[in-house]
Amino acid sequence: MRSATSPRSTLESFRYRIEPLWAAALGIHFVVFGRAIVPVLIHLVGRGGQVETVEWAIYMALLFVYAPLVVIVAWVLPRRASPDAASWVRLAIVLLAIVELVRYAISSDWLFILSAMMAAIVTVVALGYAGQSNGRSRSGGLPKMIPLLLVSAFAWMCAGSLVSWGDALQWIASSPRTAIIVVVVIGLTSFALRENPDPSPRAQRLRWPDFIALAALIVFSFRTFPMVEFYHWGFYVGPIEQIRQGGRLLWDTPSQYGFLSILIPAAFPGNAWLSFWFFQSVAFAFVGATMYFALRRLGSRWIGPVFAFVVTFTTLFFRPRDETLILPAQMTPSGGPVRFLWAFVLLAFIAAFFFRPPERQRARDFVLGGTAIWVASILWSAEGSIYCTAIWFLSFAVFTAQRAAAWRETGILAGAVRRRVAQFIAVPLVALSLTVVIVALVYLVFLHVMPDWRSYIEYVLLYSRGGFGALPVDPSGSVWFLLLLFFVITTVAALSLSRDARDPRLVPLAGLWGCAWSVESYFVGRSHPVNALSLLPILLLAVAITVRVLRTDRAHRWHRLVVVALVPAFAMPVAITLGHANFPSEVSEAQLPLSRLTEQLPVMDASLFALLHDAGARPSDSYVVIADGRLMLPAWPMSGDAGRVTSKLSWLPKPYEIIGSLGPERRQVYFERDAQHFPEPGWLIHSKRDTIPHYSDHLVQIETVRREERRFENNDWIASWMVTVTQHPK
């Protein structure tokens, strides 16, 4: 009989506790070795292996190679080989990752590693994982503590990468206020995650702190300043104004960010800027409430509301860009709830279904409800449909497979099971087909054209395949925080699968995994650190649901490993906002009345105004602006009853970058369609000092459908009065 403290028992205990890290460790191998192996493989098939190509290859391998390997190691290997063989494979995967981590630590700044270890110790202590239980000392303290500290230190290193403007430790130590905020946030997060709230309906009822928090989130969603950012808002306002002018989406009016996401605000009253402000504010309010309800259920009766409000408020409304600049999230709508709205809706739907009592979990409700949300996401935007397809199809596939297995157990014949499965699969296929047919009929009957389906997907292809706007991933930057969240969800899903393939938790976990994988494509396409911050709301919602799913059965040896990883995952995003030097001034910024919302728009410079005035141009004329700065005509230096006066008409899609970024062939299609639909003459404004690349090529294309009738210019600008080639001169 061996002693409980013998070296062999200690080693076995360590192996037992560290083995659950295999899924995350395998993902680390994919990322680390992928950067070395993928370029070689690309060169072998005769390709160039550009940086963005390698990044996309690694990203796609996570779906098509990494995920199947996780399933094999978690489920197939223990049953086709033996549990012992699977255990040794998992241990080898983890040990190799530890070797990689040690190698990284040796070559890194020792102060950075030491600070991560100190933060890990604080985290483990705050969670109560280093104490005693029921007055008795816990056995195997060292084997238990090493995995917890290792995971926590790794998580803190990943979380520190969110401080993209410098060293995280130096930033935290830069002021006593920042250091205190970090400590307080760690404590708040630890208390929220260590709690086991009462799941009864009575305990989950809303109380007065909840109403105060929700009211604050909704009010802040409708703030008016600082809000309107001319360039980023222009990609929504431009198509909205062209639709109001008579343009048709999927034909002569391209939209980089969607279909219903443009049509809905176009139907709202008021000028396009005000309409879009209201539309986006509603989206922020909905997402804020959704996040709050999900996060509130993680903590106890009093900690829960505070934790939910702080996390939602700081991550949803603010984007710390550098040490001196913190952006309101509403200024860049393409990185906020407008873009990811239906992913929030679908995650909330799947979670709500899972947490219902079993007797209320009707298959018909799940299939029809999820399909309806998925169809709505398709109508919303091509990119939104990609996110929701990954979420819905993975969750739906697991749900269908588990139902089929349950039917077989009840004695239903195989043929009948196949028919039921076919009926399930037919629902989304029929719904998609009907949607396409209905949209086509509406276009044919009311707009007298068939939809140009390529215009629906061309911007997704532009960013994902053409390298447009690409920024390379910083191997030591914010990508590691995104990977941390992805690996946490993967770990919970893999270990749940390894225990029981019919575990009902796999249904939401599959959808959560699909969400984490798909939305992170947004960062792969353009790997600016602020884009990682834009993904925090949807990813933290996914992680919050993962924690709730995990808590339905806390009898796991790996439960604590997940929790210690999530403390920095929640704490650091909050800390970099609350600890930012300009956060207090941003929160207390005075707001504008709605009548003055457009006063945030820039006014055209004096040189351009003088040129247009001398040329006899009026705000009511039609304008196309080709300049590398804004690509839309700024406001006129005069005020009206509804704010600044802007020119709403255009004879080409606006801002011009919408079609300027496309290839010559597609650009020509829009030139010709707009010339037919908007034949009225208008102004072409061109900057002499700040123009787009290859402007002369663009002008040659424009002159195939328009010709210059009059020309006015000064030292800075050229204003040409353009008429269609079929028109005669006045």
VEXTI-93459 format. One record per residue (C-alpha): x, y, z. Coordinates in steps of 0.001 Angstrom, whole numbers, padded with zeros to 6 digits, always signed. Layout:
XYZ ...
//
This chain:
+000000+000000+000000 +001491+003326-001137 +001539+006409+001015 -000887+009144-000018 +002081+011432-000323 +004457+009101-002169 +006151+010421-005309 +004194+008010-007478 +000810+009037-006064 +001782+012695-006416 +002721+012147-010052 -000512+010287-010744 -002497+013060-009075 -000708+015673-011184 -001399+013700-014355 -005046+013296-013377 -005499+017025-012846 -003556+018328-015821 -004877+015945-018460 -008128+017954-019048 -006019+020721-020612 -005431+018604-023722 -008055+020292-025933 -006624+023770-025337 -003078+022441-025645 -003897+020876-029006 -005222+024233-030200 -002006+025935-029123 -000052+023419-031196 -002177+024255-034222 -001468+027951-033878 +002222+027747-032974 +003263+025030-035408 +000825+026255-038045 +002805+029447-038512 +005828+027326-039455 +004170+024463-041342 +001382+026158-043321 +003688+028392-045451 +005679+025302-046446 +002518+023444-047458 +001325+026438-049467 +004641+026618-051312 +004440+022897-052081 +001222+023447-054051 +002778+026313-055970 +001263+029251-054092 +002986+032345-052782 +002080+031958-049117 +001296+035593-048340 +000808+036490-044691 -002999+036794-044916 -003168+033481-046813 -001288+031713-044018 -003520+033284-041376 -006707+032252-043164 -005329+028738-043687 -004632+028336-039966 -008045+029768-039157 -009854+027356-041489 -007768+024461-040150 -009288+025085-036733 -012649+024082-038216 -011708+021363-040676 -008730+019742-038919 -008578+020819-035272 -012278+020248-034487 -012349+016718-035971 -009156+015857-034078 -010770+017032-030844 -013727+014733-031527 -011381+011830-032281 -009336+012283-029109 -012384+012972-026943 -014744+010274-028204 -013383+007925-030859 -009969+007052-029418 -011153+005912-025955 -013734+003624-027548 -011841+002312-030574 -008478+001920-028824 -008649+002072-025022 -009198+004696-022305 -005582+004286-021177 -004242+004908-024684 -006424+007986-025011 -005235+009211-021619 -001571+008925-022607 -002204+010717-025910 -003908+013557-024052 -001105+013782-021525 +001506+013917-024294 -000390+016775-025942 -000435+018720-022659 +003223+018071-021823 +004316+019287-025250 +002340+022485-024700 +004014+022949-021311 +007396+022587-023001 +006366+025274-025489 +005218+027522-022642 +008477+027042-020730 +010466+027756-023875 +008481+030949-024383 +008955+031951-020737 +012729+031531-020947 +012986+033867-023923 +010493+036426-022546 +010840+039307-020136 +011198+037735-016695 +009221+040569-015122 +006295+039814-017433 +006334+036129-016467 +006690+036964-012768 +003770+039362-012876 +001603+036725-014588 +002484+034230-011850 +001696+036774-009129 -001648+037501-010768 -002288+033751-010942 -001626+033347-007218 -003955+036248-006411 -006627+034716-008628 -006423+031254-007084 -006524+032727-003583 -009437+035044-004424 -011390+032111-005808 -010821+030196-002579 -009060+027358-004343 -005974+027463-002122 -007676+027092+001256 -009091+024265+003259 -012411+022534+003060 -014618+021711+006061 -011704+022214+008413 -009689+019453+006822 -006565+019910+004756 -007029+018889+001178 -004710+016152+000037 -002470+016458-002939 -002067+020209-002598 +000879+020554-004984 -000586+018476-007851 -003817+020412-007443 -002240+023865-007332 +000277+023578-010183 -002329+023092-012955 -004453+025933-011546 -001495+028311-011388 -000272+027246-014821 -003649+027858-016439 -004194+031126-014622 -000736+032449-015526 -001271+031545-019186 -004686+033253-019111 -003219+036408-017594 -000520+036511-020267 -003235+036247-022928 -005387+038877-021217 -002452+041260-020953 -002264+041350-024744 -005398+043529-024752 -003177+046423-023662 -002140+046763-027284 -000442+050132-026886 +002338+048922-024596 +003369+046641-021776 +000424+045591-019616 +002415+045580-016384 +003786+049064-016987 +000301+050326-017794 -001169+048846-014604 +001655+050357-012538 +001414+053721-014311 -000948+055138-011660 -002331+054081-008268 -005858+054476-009664 -005241+051921-012412 -003619+049426-010031 -006483+049723-007534 -009063+049251-010286 -007331+046077-011494 -007309+044603-007980 -010966+045513-007364 -012052+044065-010704 -010190+040807-010003 -011996+040578-006672 -015406+041307-008221 -014881+038763-010994 -013613+036112-008602 -016590+036519-006292 -018989+036310-009242 -017421+033173-010716 -016944+031312-007419 -020597+031693-006465 -023245+029098-007148 -026429+031197-007456 -029823+029853-006551 -031307+028730-009898 -034912+028852-008670 -037291+031192-010555 -037913+033203-007393 -034219+033913-006882 -033841+034962-010515 -036618+037536-010448 -035649+041096-011270 -035162+043403-008308 -034570+047121-007988 -030783+046914-008691 -031589+045161-011967 -034029+047853-013059 -031490+050578-012269 -028763+048776-014202 -030996+048084-017214 -032214+051685-017266 -028624+052942-017244 -027651+050625-020118 -030650+051655-022208 -030132+055368-021562 -026466+055098-022505 -027436+053253-025694 -029258+056392-026837 -026538+058911-026109 -025948+061516-028787 -022355+062692-028265 -019661+061823-029167 -021401+059592-031622 -021505+060455-035312 -018245+059520-037055 -018388+060771-040631 -016316+058062-042321 -017611+054938-040554 -021227+056065-040429 -021012+056958-044106 -021072+053297-045155 -024553+053047-043663 -025866+056561-044282 -024700+056600-047927 -026760+053541-048991 -029714+054751-046881 -029737+058077-048711 -029436+056381-052096 -032389+054104-051273 -034451+057141-050325 -033383+058618-053656 -034912+055584-055387 -031980+053174-055365 -032391+049414-055144 -030249+047161-052977 -028923+044090-054777 -029014+046075-058019 -027757+049658-058344 -027142+050437-054654 -024312+048379-053146 -024156+047917-049395 -021026+046786-047643 -022801+045955-044389 -026033+044263-045280 -029578+044148-046583 -032174+044575-043807 -029543+046420-041779 -029867+049177-044400 -033520+048844-045406 -034872+049092-041854 -033222+052421-040905 -034039+053719-044399 -037720+053340-043468 -037372+055384-040267 -038374+059077-040302 -035900+061940-040179 -032681+062496-042088 -030461+059484-042712 -028040+060358-039912 -030818+060614-037333 -032541+057459-038618 -029378+055436-038345 -028650+056850-034882 -032018+055584-033615 -031600+052232-035362 -028160+051654-033869 -029290+052820-030424 -032078+050227-030384 -029536+047538-031325 -027230+048638-028483 -030118+048612-025996 -031168+045103-027008 -027624+043712-026857 -026966+045488-023556 -030052+043872-021992 -029134+040472-023431 -025605+040626-022034 -026831+041858-018681 -029317+039014-018202 -026709+036392-019180 -023969+037792-016940 -026299+038504-014024 -026946+034806-013554 -023266+034107-012917 -023120+035857-009562 -025080+035799-006343 -028078+037955-005501 -026009+041085-004893 -022750+040418-006753 -024548+039317-009935 -026146+042686-010859 -022938+044621-010134 -020776+042214-012122 -023230+042096-015045 -023542+045869-015270 -019814+046566-015019 -018849+043985-017653 -021642+044983-020052 -021109+048725-019681 -017345+048691-020133 -017080+046182-022981 -020167+047177-024985 -019797+050964-025058 -016035+051630-025075 -012981+050727-027162 -009637+051733-025540 -007535+052345-028637 -004320+053570-027038 -003053+055103-023825 -004713+058475-024497 -007673+057572-026730 -010799+055659-025756 -013467+055514-028447 -017217+055328-027869 -018290+052112-029580 -021200+053864-031341 -018729+055799-033483 -017798+052645-035394 -021093+050795-036012 -019473+048151-038218 -017776+046734-035106 -020817+046800-032841 -024269+045269-032307 -025514+046274-035771 -023049+043812-037257 -023445+040970-034751 -027089+041445-033697 -028503+038124-034854 -025626+036162-033341 -026694+037622-029975 -030317+036680-030678 -029450+033126-031703 -027192+032483-028703 -029893+033811-026381 -032477+031555-028044 -030342+028397-027798 -029448+029124-024166 -033062+029851-023230 -034148+026544-024773 -031452+024570-022955 -032237+026070-019536 -035946+025307-019840 -037263+022395-017792 -036952+019178-019868 -040715+018827-020182 -040860+022165-022012 -038030+021445-024468 -040076+020633-027552 -038086+019738-030652 -040476+021633-032917 -039912+024878-031007 -036143+024501-031256 -036039+023678-034970 -038560+026295-036103 -037321+029034-033768 -033659+028567-034605 -034403+028384-038325 -036440+031604-038191 -033553+033442-036506 -031112+031990-039019 -033248+033188-041948 -033466+036639-040349 -029664+036721-040152 -029446+035886-043865 -031741+038790-044688 -029736+041014-042358 -026352+040652-044032 -024092+038101-045697 -021578+038327-042889 -024249+037976-040208 -025542+034883-042003 -022065+033318-041831 -021901+033809-038067 -025400+032451-037488 -024891+029555-039906 -021887+028401-037881 -023846+028755-034643 -027121+027223-035816 -025898+024373-037982 -023485+023024-035359 -026054+023247-032588 -028790+021887-034862 -026594+018979-035998 -025843+017885-032427 -029497+018291-031451 -030641+016166-034401 -028028+013473-033782 -028963+013184-030124 -032681+013029-030950 -032035+010321-033527 -030124+008255-030947 -032955+008710-028451 -035532+007587-031015 -033538+004438-031745 -033395+003647-028031 -037184+003790-027817 -037448+001057-030454 -038332+003197-033477 -037259+001512-036717 -034225+002851-038570 -036326+003893-041573 -038649+005952-039405 -035676+007585-037701 -034203+008550-041056 -037525+010083-042123 -037706+012158-038951 -034124+013330-039403 -034906+014221-043021 -037883+016270-041846 -035641+018158-039429 -033051+018856-042126 -035744+019935-044591 -036909+022799-042364 -033901+025144-042873 -033531+024104-046519 -037174+024859-047304 -037027+028098-045308 -033969+029258-047250 -035526+028337-050600 -038749+030178-049777 -036784+033230-048666 -034865+033361-051940 -038059+032926-053980 -039961+035580-052034 -037144+038120-052333 -036856+037431-056064 -040629+037824-056570 -040711+041088-054612 -037915+042471-056773 -039544+041294-059981 -043036+042600-059164 -042194+045888-057470 -038726+046818-058784 -038947+045130-062214 -035489+043569-061927 -034145+040300-060584 -031802+040598-057582 -028093+040566-058351 -027126+037907-055821 -023433+038565-056292 -023873+042002-054735 -025065+040232-051581 -021782+038356-051052 -019165+040386-052906 -017929+042312-049861 -017503+039129-047845 -015387+037782-050694 -013508+041068-050953 -012337+040962-047334 -011847+037225-046963 -010300+036328-050305 -009019+039498-051904 -006913+040725-048998 -008677+044096-049059 -007951+046083-045904 -005942+043197-044457 -003656+043740-041490 -001321+040929-040413 -001909+039273-037054 +000584+040239-034361 +001800+036814-033098 +002172+038200-029568 -000828+040543-029654 -004550+040535-028948 -005114+037355-030941 -004114+035382-027845 -006994+036795-025843 -009417+035686-028552 -007756+032259-028601 -008076+032042-024813 -011865+032403-025014 -012019+030004-027958 -009963+027374-026099 -012112+027699-022965 -015276+026916-024915 -013497+024128-026794 -012280+022578-023541 -015736+022491-021962 -017262+021039-025146 -014513+018423-025591 -014595+017205-022001 -018390+017038-022027 -018199+014955-025205 -015595+012643-023695 -017968+011817-020831 -021188+011314-022799 -021959+012027-026457 -025633+012333-025517 -025005+015008-022918 -027686+017667-023681 -025153+020368-022863 -023426+019604-026150 -026298+021274-028022 -025603+024802-026696 -021856+024141-026487 -021729+023307-030200 -023433+026596-031003 -021136+028509-028655 -018101+026925-030304 -019455+027885-033736 -019952+031442-032512 -016421+031772-031161 -014889+030313-034308 -016972+032294-036808 -016956+035772-035284 -013200+035668-034832 -012977+035698-038638 -013709+039412-038229 -010330+039770-036548 -008527+037509-039021 -009787+039666-041901 -008443+042863-040352 -006283+042233-037312 -006284+045667-035716 -006251+045433-031890 -009429+047511-031638 -011226+044834-033679 -010461+042333-030936 -012152+044699-028485 -015157+044912-030800 -015623+041146-030439 -015623+041208-026636 -019404+041619-026137 -020415+038610-028253 -017514+036441-027048 -018048+037259-023370 -021740+036459-023815 -020734+033084-025266 -018355+032452-022371 -020996+033487-019821 -023421+030956-021288 -020622+028366-021229 -020138+028959-017497 -023862+028541-016865 -023865+025320-018873 -020826+024101-016943 -022521+024802-013622 -025341+022388-014377 -022896+019697-013263 -020026+020907-011085 -018696+017412-010346 -015765+017837-012728 -012120+017860-011815 -011685+020420-014590 -014339+022900-013425 -011790+024948-011487 -009362+024981-014405 -012012+026700-016503 -012865+029218-013791 -009269+030321-013136 -008877+030947-016873 -012029+033049-016992 -011133+035469-014189 -008599+037347-016389 -010890+036851-019396 -013580+038933-017698 -011403+041148-015510 -008909+042522-018032 -011418+043948-020564 -013170+045726-017699 -009916+046993-016221 -008535+048511-019430 -011720+050588-019753 -012246+051598-016117 -008522+052181-015714 -008183+054316-018834 -007189+057886-018064 -009984+059354-020207 -012798+057068-019048 -014265+059510-016477 -014441+062347-019004 -016015+060096-021654 -018752+058939-019283 -019561+062467-018117 -019540+064014-021628 -022436+066455-022122 -025038+065234-024626 -026568+067040-027582 -030289+067430-028242 -031415+065360-031227 -031954+068509-033273 -028199+069112-033076 -027038+065524-033721 -025610+066327-037149 -023489+069139-035726 -020898+066406-035235 -020467+066203-039013 -017424+067979-040438 -017974+071142-042467 -016423+071394-045918 -013281+073482-045984 -013380+077087-047128 -011580+076348-050396 -014141+073769-051528 -017078+075923-050419 -015730+078909-052338 -015298+076799-055479 -018832+075370-055298 -020294+078794-054558 -018572+080315-057587 -019736+077393-059737 -023358+077948-058693 -023649+074578-056900 -026442+074077-054381 -026962+071630-051515 -029874+070102-053418 -027627+069106-056351 -026281+065577-056811 -022667+064959-055757 -019964+062315-056044 -016793+062924-054037 -013594+061090-054909 -010952+061890-052315 -008958+059642-050051 -010140+061199-046798 -013931+061080-046473 -015435+060094-049836 -018678+061918-049027 -019425+065630-049317 -019054+067261-045882 -021802+069466-044485 -022340+072928-045916 -021179+075835-043686 -024729+076781-042797 -027305+075506-040333 -030903+074469-040773 -033732+073655-038411 -032637+070002-038251 -028918+070676-037833 -026251+071044-040458 -027243+071032-044112 -026011+068008-046051 -026384+067025-049695 -028441+063855-049919 -028390+063147-053664 -025709+061260-055549 -025407+059934-059097 -023098+057087-057994 -023145+054892-054873 -021706+056656-051847 -019349+056826-050186 -017363+056194-053342 -015141+053649-051576 -018090+051225-051622 -017535+050695-055345 -013988+052040-055475 -012802+048987-053545 -014389+046574-056042 -012720+045257-059168 -013088+047184-062449 -015658+044746-063844 -018068+045050-060935 -017461+048771-060644 -018482+049196-064280 -021722+047324-063614 -022706+049876-060973 -021615+052792-063173 -023949+051635-065932 -026886+050795-063695 -026690+054119-061867 -026440+056016-065139 -029700+054393-066211 -031514+054860-062904 -030109+058281-061968 -029626+060031-065334 -029833+063525-063860 -026608+065567-064060 -024462+066174-061005 -021115+067238-059638 -017889+065212-059517 -015646+066565-056743 -011981+065652-056880 -009177+066715-054574 -005903+067759-056154 -003956+066967-052997 -005650+063910-051486 -006937+061449-054044 -007541+057731-054274 -004967+055380-055828 -005291+054954-059609 -007792+057785-059878 -007155+058127-063606 -008341+054534-064169 -011522+055223-062242 -012130+058398-064230 -011792+056517-067517 -014545+054164-066369 -016778+057008-065218 -016404+058697-068591 -017930+055652-070298 -021296+056664-068834 -020805+060352-067946 -019010+063217-069581 -017766+066504-068245 -019805+069475-069467 -018325+072224-067284 -015236+072353-065105 -014284+074596-062193 -011070+074387-060206 -008819+076159-057751 -005544+075252-056054 -007116+072444-054015 -010215+071117-055779 -011772+070301-059129 -015564+070422-059545 -016902+068958-062811 -020541+069141-063931 -021198+065669-065311 -024041+064587-067602 -024886+061143-068940 -023401+060343-072327 -026896+060224-073879 -027723+063783-072788 -027134+066809-074972 -025319+069888-073639 -027483+072649-072298 
//
